[in-house]
């Protein structure tokens, strides 16, 4: 059953908007989910895909989860 539910990865816009809404720099956002600054920059640039679980963790840790739940990952 877990494999039957396909979650979409967050968009570049969703990642950046979540960081800006949390009023964090890229460095602070990266530290929040324990990744390097370069990794965060690649996610925001669209060079790499941010795993859904890390996006959800970021949303939880920055108090944005309920907003995310209502809008869904796009």
Helices and strands as residue ranges (DSSP letters): G 2-4, H 12-21, H 26-32, H 37-45, H 52-61, H 65-71
